[in-house]
């Protein structure tokens, strides 16, 4: 099928393109505009006048709850939420049930995603069998089955020697290792940042040292093994400094931050608002500002949603007993654009954090609009805003602290492999 997207502002950070022009799609791929020209006969025309046309967003961390927790959400509901938010590729952590630690599980998750025909699904393979932190998985077979990266999610590998061998093994197969910097002993049963709010509310706290100590170990192992490491979610100022120092020394490390950590702080918890219960916890305003500065300076490479849909009852428990996590797929683009409106990032730089940079970390040819690239595209109106209504989200999760807030950017059309998978018209 041939499609032309007319008159949009095409922003492609990977190829340094920012201009108003037509975009041509031929049989699931981007066509060279110089070759298409006047001879291009489109089967469908999409009017993108006054709209932005960019690569589809790539979310490096989103839980779809399937398999294992279908009572919370399904791939059908969450991948529908993804394309409604302009997200065309989703990385699924391996902490499903069963764990993604065998080729059979990789194939199952990928095939299920393909059958739904919404966003692309990229399962992350487990570093250790059952995520137990003891025995390494067969990383070669996971790679051959389609895993582009490995992770032990937030399940700590306590034995540093096992962690080192895991990194060495992953490096052998040129696989990126997704790392969560959170010391389980310092975290304990904490649920909020150790600071003013934890003291006032009497809630068990997670000190920033829980992140700093774990991050120091992972950076030391990255340096000694030469592994390509991606730190999934940073939450405090000192972590940004450590990543900056590591990059200055030439370490092969990248880092990301969840969108909600860029806009919220511990003060948003207010009087026990469980929608703000997240791990890592929301920290102080100084930390939030440091994360923003880290993005602007290039120390932080990626913005992710850390999408974790929950049923209503999961957030009705007392704060410390409530389930942590935010449903964030449908607000990822808008929260990224809010940084643009607030002068933190240029529009091109902001889009790079959710398109080209995640693609580079995965090492796959998506997140760009060059000739012959897969036609994964988001068309959005940057001048319009929408009011978040948790009850009307496509996701089964209504657990968002941004409910009833007005956010910038409305997704008009989302295409995956040259097919319209979402349209607001």
For each residue, the residues with C-beta under 8 A, 3 or more apart:
1: 25 27 43 44 418 419
2: 24 25 26 27 40 41 42 43 44
3: 24 25 42 43 44 45 46 375 415 418
4: 22 23 24 25 36 40 42 44 45 46
5: 8 22 23 24 25 45 46 48 53 377 379
6: 22 45 46 47 48 49
7: 20 22 47 48 49
8: 5 20 21 22 23 48 49 51 52 53 379
9: 18 19 20 48 51 52 53
10: 17 18 19 20 21 23 53 54 369
11: 17 18 52 53 54 347 348 351
12: 15 16 17 18 54 55 368 369 370
13: 16 348 349 351 352 355 356 368
14: 55 352 355 356 359 367 368 369 370
15: 12 368 369 370
16: 12 13
17: 10 11 12 369
18: 9 10 11 12 347 348
19: 9 10
20: 7 8 9 10
21: 8 10 33
22: 4 5 6 7 8 33
23: 4 5 8 10 30 33 48 53 369 377
24: 2 3 4 5 30 31 32 33 36 40 42
25: 1 2 3 4 5 28 29 30 31 375 377 415 418
26: 2 29 31 36 40 418
27: 1 2 418
28: 25 374 375 417 418 419
29: 25 26 372 373 374 375 418
30: 23 24 25 369 370 371 372 373 374 375
31: 24 25 26 35 36 40 371
32: 24 35 36 371 372
33: 21 22 23 24 36 37
34: 37
35: 31 32 371
36: 4 24 26 31 32 33 39 40
37: 33 34 40
38:
39: 36
40: 2 4 24 26 31 36 37
41: 2
42: 2 3 4 24 45
43: 1 2 3
44: 1 2 3 4 420
45: 3 4 5 6 42
46: 3 4 5 6 379 413 420
47: 6 7
48: 5 6 7 8 9 23 51 53 379 412
49: 6 7 8
50: 381 383
51: 8 9 48 379 380 381 382 412
52: 8 9 11 347 379 380 381 382
53: 5 8 9 10 11 23 48 369 377 378 379
54: 10 11 12 351 355 369 377 378 380
55: 12 14 58 88 351 355 356 359 366 367 368 369 376 377 378
56: 86 87 88 89 119 355 366 367 376 377 378 414 415 416
57: 85 86 87 88 89 332 333 354 355 378
58: 55 87 88 89 91 354 355 358 359 362 366 367
59: 62 82 87 89 90 91 304 305 307 329 332 354 358
60: 91 178 230 232 256 302 304 358 361 362
61: 91 93 178 232 233 256 258 304 305 306 307
62: 59 78 82 87 90 91 92 304 305 306 307 328 329
63: 92 93 95 307 308 309 325
64: 73 74 75 78 79 90 92 121
65: 68 69 70 72 73 74 78 309 396
66: 69 70 73 74 75 78 96 112
67: 70 96 97 98 108 109
68: 65 96 97 98
69: 65 66 72 73 97
70: 65 66 67 73 74
71: 311
72: 65 69 309 310 311 314 396 397
73: 64 65 66 69 70 77 78 309 395 396 397
74: 64 65 66 70 77 78 396
75: 64 66 78 79 112 113 116 121
76: 79 80 116 118
77: 73 74 80 81 309 394 395 396
78: 62 64 65 66 73 74 75 81 82 90 307 309 329 395 396
79: 64 75 76 82 83 90 113 116 118 119 121
80: 76 77 83 84 118 394 395 422
81: 77 78 84 85 327 329 330 393 394 395
82: 59 62 78 79 85 87 88 90 118 119 329
83: 79 80 86 87 88 118 119 414 416 421 422
84: 80 81 330 394 411 414 422
85: 57 81 82 329 330 331 332 333 411
86: 56 57 83 332 333 378 380 411 414
87: 56 57 58 59 62 82 83 90 119 305 329 332 333 414
88: 55 56 57 58 82 83 119 120 366 376 377 378 414 415 416 421
89: 56 57 58 59 119 120 121 122 358 366 367 376
90: 59 62 64 78 79 82 87 119 120 121 122 329
91: 58 59 60 61 62 122 123 124 149 358 362
92: 62 63 64 96 100 109 121 122 123 124
93: 61 63 96 124 151 153 178
94: 99 100 101 123 124 125 126 131 151 152 153
95: 63 99 131 153 154 155
96: 66 67 68 92 93 99 100 105 109
97: 67 68 69
98: 67 68 101 105
99: 94 95 96 105 126 129 130 131
100: 92 94 96 105 106 109 123 124 125 126 147
101: 94 98 105 125 126 128 129 130 131 137 142
102: 105 106 137 141 142
103: 106 107 141 142 144 145
104: 107 108
105: 96 98 99 100 101 102 108 109 123
106: 100 102 103 109 110 123 125 142 145 146 147
107: 103 104 110 111 145 146
108: 67 104 105 111 112
109: 67 92 96 100 105 106 112 113 121 123
110: 106 107 113 114 121 123 146
111: 107 108 114 115
112: 66 75 108 109 115 116 121
113: 75 79 109 110 116 118 119 120 121
114: 110 111 117 121
115: 111 112
116: 75 76 79 112 113
117: 114 416 419 421
118: 76 79 80 82 83 113 416 421 422
119: 56 79 82 83 87 88 89 90 113 416 421
120: 88 89 90 113 366 376 416
121: 64 75 79 89 90 92 109 110 112 113 114
122: 89 90 91 92 146 147 148 149 362 364
123: 91 92 94 100 105 106 109 110 146 147
124: 91 92 93 94 100 147 149 150 151 178
125: 94 100 101 106 137 139 142 143 145 147 149 150 151 175
126: 94 99 100 101 129 130 131 137 142 150 151 152
127: 131 136 137 150 151 152 157 166 170 177
128: 101 131 132 133 134 135 136 137 152 155 157 162 166
129: 99 101 126 132 134 135 136 137
130: 99 101 126
131: 94 95 99 101 126 127 128 152 153 155
132: 128 129 135 155
133: 128 152 155 156 157 158 159 162
134: 128 129 159 162
135: 128 129 132
136: 127 128 129 139 162 165 166 169
137: 101 102 125 126 127 128 129 142 150
138: 141 142
139: 125 136 142 143 150 169 170 172 173 175
140: 143 144 173
141: 102 103 138 144 145
142: 101 102 103 106 125 126 137 138 139 145 147 150
143: 125 139 140 146 147 148 173 175
144: 103 140 141
145: 103 106 107 125 141 142
146: 106 107 110 122 123 143
147: 100 106 122 123 124 125 142 143 150 175
148: 122 143 175 176 362 363 364
149: 91 122 124 125 175 176 177 178 230 361 362
150: 124 125 126 127 137 139 142 147 166 170 175 176 177 178
151: 93 94 124 125 126 127 177 178 179 180 232
152: 94 126 127 128 131 133 155 156 157 166 180
153: 93 94 95 131 178 180
154: 95 180 182 279
155: 95 128 131 132 133 152
156: 133 152 182 183 184 214
157: 127 128 133 152 160 162 163 166
158: 133 162 184
159: 133 134 162 163
160: 157 163 164 217 221
161: 164 165
162: 128 133 134 136 157 158 159 165 166
163: 157 159 160 166 167 217 218 221
164: 160 161 167 168 221 224 225
165: 136 161 162 168 169
166: 127 128 136 150 152 157 162 163 169 170 177
167: 163 164 170 171 177 221 222 225 227 229
168: 164 165 171 172 225 227
169: 136 139 165 166 172 173
170: 127 139 150 166 167 173 175 176 177 227
171: 167 168 174 175 225 226 227 228
172: 139 168 169
173: 139 140 143 169 170
174: 171 228 363
175: 125 139 143 147 148 149 150 170 171 228
176: 148 149 150 170 228 229 230 361 362 363
177: 127 149 150 151 166 167 170 227 228 229 230
178: 60 61 93 124 149 150 151 153 230 232
179: 151 218 229 230 231 232
180: 151 152 153 154 214 231 232 233
181: 211 212 214 215 218 231 233 234 239
182: 154 156 187 210 211 214 279 280
183: 156 186 187 209 210 211 213 214
184: 156 158 187 188
185: 188
186: 183 206 207 209 210 213
187: 182 183 184 190 206 210 279
188: 184 185 204 206
189: 204 320
190: 187 194 204 205 206 207 210 281
191: 203 204 205 206 277 279 281 319 320 324
192: 197 198 201 203 204 205 206 266 269 277 281 282 319
193: 197 198 205 206 208 266 281 282 283 284
194: 190 198 205 206 207 208
195: 198 199 205 266 283 284
196: 199 200 266 284
197: 192 193 200 201 203 266 267 269
198: 192 193 194 195 201 202 203 204 205 266
199: 195 196 202
200: 196 197
201: 192 197 198 269 271 272 319
202: 198 199
203: 191 192 197 198 319 320
204: 188 189 190 191 192 198 320
205: 190 191 192 193 194 195 198
206: 186 187 188 190 191 192 193 194 210 279 280 281
207: 186 190 194 210
208: 193 194 211 212 235 236 238 239 283 287
209: 183 186 212 213
210: 182 183 186 187 190 206 207 213 214 280
211: 181 182 183 208 214 215 234 235 236 239 280
212: 181 208 209 215 216 236 238 239 242
213: 183 186 209 210 216 217
214: 156 180 181 182 183 210 211 217 218
215: 181 211 212 218 219 231 234 239 242 243
216: 212 213 219 220 242
217: 160 163 213 214 220 221
218: 163 179 181 214 215 221 222 229 231
219: 215 216 222 223 229 242 246 251 253
220: 216 217 223 224
221: 160 163 164 167 217 218 224 225 227
222: 167 218 219 225 226 227 229 246 251 252 253
223: 219 220 246 249 251
224: 164 220 221
225: 164 167 168 171 221 222
226: 171 222 252
227: 167 168 170 171 177 221 222 252
228: 171 174 175 176 177 252 253
229: 167 176 177 179 218 219 222 251 252 253 254
230: 60 149 176 177 178 179 253 254 255 256 302 361
231: 179 180 181 215 218 234 239 243 253 254 255 256
232: 60 61 151 178 179 180 256 304
233: 61 180 181 256 257 258 261 280 304 306
234: 181 211 215 231 239 240 243 255 256 257 261 280 291 294 300
235: 208 211 239 257 261 280 281 282 283 287 291
236: 208 211 212 239 240 283 287 290
237: 240 241 286 287 289 290 291
238: 208 212 241 242
239: 181 208 211 212 215 231 234 235 236 242 243 255
240: 234 236 237 243 244 290 291 293 294 299 300
241: 237 238 244 245
242: 212 215 216 219 238 239 245 246
243: 215 231 234 239 240 246 247 253 255 294 299 300
244: 240 241 247 248 294 297 299
245: 241 242 248 249
246: 219 222 223 242 243 249 251 253
247: 243 244 250 251 253 299
248: 244 245
249: 223 245 246
250: 247
251: 219 222 223 229 246 247
252: 222 226 227 228 229
253: 219 222 228 229 230 231 243 246 247
254: 229 230 231 301 302 357 361
255: 230 231 234 239 243 294 299 300 301 302
256: 60 61 230 231 232 233 234 300 301 302 303 304
257: 233 234 235 261 262 291 294 295 300 302 303 304
258: 61 233 261 262 278 303 304 305 306 326 328
259: 262 263 303 304 305 306 328 331 332 335 336
260: 263 264 278 282 306 326 328 335 401 402
261: 233 234 235 257 258 264 278 280 282 283 288 291
262: 257 258 259 288 291 292 295 303 335 339
263: 259 260 288 335 338
264: 260 261 268 276 282 288 401
265: 268 282 283 284 285 287 288
266: 192 193 195 196 197 198 269 281 282 283 284
267: 197 270 285
268: 264 265 273 276 282 401
269: 192 197 201 266 272 273 276 277 282 319
270: 267 273 276
271: 201
272: 201 269 318 319
273: 268 269 270 276 401
274: 277 315 316 317 319 322
275: 315 326 399 400 401 403
276: 264 268 269 270 273 282 401
277: 191 192 269 274 281 315 319 322 323 324 325
278: 258 260 261 281 282 306 324 325 326
279: 154 182 187 191 206 324 325
280: 182 206 210 211 233 234 235 261 283
281: 190 191 192 193 206 235 266 277 278
282: 192 193 235 260 261 264 265 266 268 269 276 278 288
283: 193 195 208 235 236 261 265 266 280 287 288
284: 193 195 196 265 266 287 288
285: 265 267 288 289
286: 237 289 290
287: 208 235 236 237 265 283 284 290 291
288: 261 262 263 264 265 282 283 284 285 291 292
289: 237 285 286 292 293
290: 236 237 240 286 287 293 294
291: 234 235 237 240 257 261 262 287 288 294 295 300
292: 262 288 289 295 296 339 344
293: 240 289 290 296 297
294: 234 240 243 244 255 257 290 291 297 299 300
295: 257 262 291 292 298 299 300 303 339 344 345 353
296: 292 293 344 345 349
297: 244 293 294
298: 295 301
299: 240 243 244 247 255 294 295
300: 234 240 243 255 256 257 291 294 295 353
301: 254 255 256 298 353 357 361
302: 60 230 254 255 256 257 353 354 357 358 361
303: 256 257 258 259 262 295 332 335 336 350 353 354
304: 59 60 61 62 232 233 256 257 258 259 332 358
305: 59 61 62 87 258 259 326 328 329 331 332
306: 61 62 233 258 259 260 278 325 326 328
307: 59 61 62 63 78 326 327 328 329 395 397
308: 63 323 324 325 326 327 328 397 399
309: 63 65 72 73 77 78 325 327 395 396 397 399
310: 72 314 315 323 325 327 397 399
311: 71 72 314 396 397
312: 315 316 398
313: 316 317
314: 72 310 311 317 322 323 399
315: 274 275 277 310 312 322 323 399
316: 274 312 313 322
317: 274 313 314 321 322 323
318: 272 321 322
319: 191 192 201 203 269 272 274 277 322
320: 189 191 203 204
321: 317 318
322: 274 277 314 315 316 317 318 319
323: 277 308 310 314 315 317
324: 191 277 278 279 308
325: 63 277 278 279 306 308 309 310 399
326: 258 260 275 278 305 306 307 308 399 400 401
327: 81 307 308 309 310 330 390 393 395 397 398 399 400
328: 62 258 259 260 305 306 307 308 331 332 335 400
329: 59 62 78 81 82 85 87 90 305 307 332 395
330: 81 84 85 327 393 394 395
331: 85 259 305 328 334 335 388 400 402 407
332: 57 59 85 86 87 259 303 304 305 328 329 335 336 354
333: 57 85 86 87 336 337 354 378 380 409 411
334: 331 337 338 386 407 408 409
335: 259 260 262 263 303 328 331 332 338 339 402 407
336: 259 303 332 333 339 340 350 351 353 354
337: 333 334 340 341 347 350 382 407 408 409
338: 263 334 335 341 342 407 408
339: 262 292 295 335 336 342 344 345 350
340: 336 337 343 344 345 346 347 350 408
341: 337 338 408
342: 338 339
343: 340
344: 292 295 296 339 340 350
345: 295 296 339 340 349 350 353
346: 340 349 350
347: 11 18 52 337 340 350 351 382
348: 11 13 18 351 352
349: 13 296 345 346 352 353
350: 303 336 337 339 340 344 345 346 347 353 354
351: 11 13 54 55 336 347 348 354 355 356
352: 13 14 348 349 355 356 357
353: 295 300 301 302 303 336 345 349 350 357 358
354: 57 58 59 302 303 332 333 336 350 351 357 358
355: 13 14 54 55 56 57 58 351 352 358 359 367 368
356: 13 14 55 351 352 359 360 367 368
357: 254 301 302 352 353 354 360 361 367
358: 58 59 60 89 91 302 304 353 354 355 361 362 367
359: 14 55 58 355 356 362 364 365 366 367 368
360: 356 357 363 367
361: 60 149 176 230 254 301 302 357 358
362: 58 60 91 122 148 149 176 358 359 366
363: 148 174 176 360
364: 122 148 359
365: 359 368 373 374
366: 55 56 58 88 89 120 359 362 373 374 376
367: 14 55 56 58 89 355 356 357 358 359 360 376
368: 12 13 14 15 55 355 356 359 365 373
369: 10 12 14 15 17 23 30 53 54 55 373 377
370: 12 14 15 30 373
371: 30 31 32 35
372: 29 30 32
373: 29 30 365 366 368 369 370
374: 28 29 30 365 366 417 418
375: 3 25 28 29 30 415 416 417 418
376: 55 56 88 89 120 366 367 415 416 417
377: 5 23 25 53 54 55 56 88 369 413 414 415
378: 53 54 55 56 57 86 88 333 411 413 414
379: 5 8 46 48 51 52 53 411 412 413 414 415
380: 51 52 54 86 333 409 410 411 412
381: 50 51 52 384 409 410 412
382: 51 52 337 347 408 409
383: 50
384: 381 408 409 410
385: 406 407 408 409 410
386: 334 406 407 409 410
387: 404 405 406 407
388: 331 393 400 402 403 404 405 406 407
389: 392 393 403 404
390: 327 393 398 399 400 403
391: 398
392: 389
393: 81 327 330 388 389 390 397 398 400
394: 77 80 81 84 330
395: 73 77 78 80 81 307 309 327 329 330 398
396: 65 72 73 74 77 78 309 311
397: 72 73 307 308 309 310 311 327 393 400
398: 312 327 390 391 393 395 403
399: 275 308 309 310 314 315 325 326 327 390
400: 275 326 327 328 331 388 390 393 397 403
401: 260 264 268 273 275 276 326
402: 260 331 335 388 405 407
403: 275 388 389 390 398 400
404: 387 388 389
405: 387 388 402
406: 385 386 387 388
407: 331 334 335 337 338 385 386 387 388 402
408: 334 337 338 340 341 382 384 385
409: 333 334 337 380 381 382 384 385 386
410: 380 381 384 385 386 424
411: 84 85 86 333 378 379 380 414 422 424
412: 48 51 379 380 381 423 424 425
413: 46 377 378 379 420 422 423 424 425
414: 56 83 84 86 87 88 377 378 379 411 420 421 422 423
415: 3 25 56 88 375 376 377 379 418 419 420 421
416: 56 83 88 117 118 119 120 375 376 419 421
417: 28 374 375 376
418: 1 3 25 26 27 28 29 374 375 415
419: 1 28 117 415 416
420: 44 46 413 414 415 423
421: 83 88 117 118 119 414 415 416
422: 80 83 84 118 411 413 414
423: 412 413 414 420
424: 410 411 412 413
425: 412 413
